[in-house]
Amino acid sequence: MPLRPTYPLATRRLRLRPLGEGDLDALLDYHSSPEVHRYLPMGPMDATIVLERLTTGPWSWTTLEDQGDAIVLGVETIDTGELVGDVMLAWTSATQQCGEIGYVFNPRHEGRGFATEATNELLRLGFHELGLHRVIARVVAGNTPSLALAARLGMRREAHLVQSWGHDGGWVDEIHLAILSSEWEARNE
């Protein structure tokens, strides 16, 4: 079943919404950082790359029409309207009702619970509106904050893949975490 959300999605403190060209500077503030991208499968981005992603690339998609599709939503605070990060929901399998989440946040906003709040809303979207049964997150083994976020969401570690992908001229281990719809429901009653 396709997913065509009505935006913005709102939580107590945040709005999740499609990204646009007006977000260029805010996205560059953290997506140009080597430190932020050291755990991501792509390197730091310049304005040209960010603009391409916003206008015709993956950050311009707002619906999930079929498996293999993904949406990336900006996360902004309701009180200031400041973009503090972005979250991704991918529909990985229609047959198995599986999805994947990802998240990138500006380090200036660490420790406020924004990532947990936004990503929990993304899980709600996947489970309630897309009808997913299972959602995974793939995290580089050394990314302690991201692993802690997945744990706060109730995700369990299911696999440790040794040297599973190349990054910065070397190989990194990847941890796969997952949560089932029934587990998420029990945590959010």
C-alpha positions, 0 to 999 in steps of 0.5 A: 500500500503506498504511503502519501503522508499529510505534512507536516507530521507533528510531535510534541516539540517537532515537525517532520516535513519534506525538505526544500531549497530553503533548507540548503544552508541548514543542511550544509551546516551539518552535512558538510561536516566530516565528523557527522559523515564519518559514520555515513555511507557517503562523504561530506557534501558541498552545496552542489550535492545538497542542492541536487539531492533537494531538487531531483535526488532522494531528498525531493521524494515525499511518498513511498509508492513501491518497495525500494522507495525512501523519503527523507524528512527535515526535522524542525523545532516547533518553537523556533522553526530551526532545522535540527536534522533529517530522518529517512524511512525506506520501504525495503520489502512489500512482501515481507512488510519491511522497512528501514530507518536512518537519521542524521542530526546537527551535533549542535542539538545533541542531548535534547531528545530530538533524534529519539522523538523524531525517529519514534514518529518515523516508526509510527508512520511506518507501522501505522500508515505504511503497515510495516511488520518490521523496521531495521536500522543499520549502524556503523559499529563504532557509532555509540550515540546512534546505537544508543538511540536505536536502543532507546527506540526499543530496537534490538541488535540482530547482527554484527557484520564484520567489515561489511562495507568500504569507507574512507579507504578502509572497511567498517563493521555494521550492526543491524538492529530491528523492531517489530510492529507489536514491540513498538506498539507495546512500548507506545501504549 
